[in-house]
Amino acid sequence: MMIPWQDLDPDTLQNVIEYFVLREGTDYGSEEKTLDEKVQDVKLQLQQGKAMLVWSELHETLDIKIK
């Protein structure tokens, strides 16, 4: 089930994004980014509709999926 990112408390959203960024270990190319920069990138993707929050009832987890 999709969850609108706007429905989350800002601190909760921050924690979910940080967990996602740290877990993903995404390669950002030749230029390394800070945690804050990575978090801002994901927030922007959520705002632009390029990413979404997804709740899994089966696993009872909240995740971010990049479209």
Secondary structure, 3 states (H helix, E strand, C coil): CEECHHHCCHHHHHHHHHHHHHHHCCCCCCCCCCHHHHHHHHHHHHHCCCEEEEEECCCCEEEEEEC
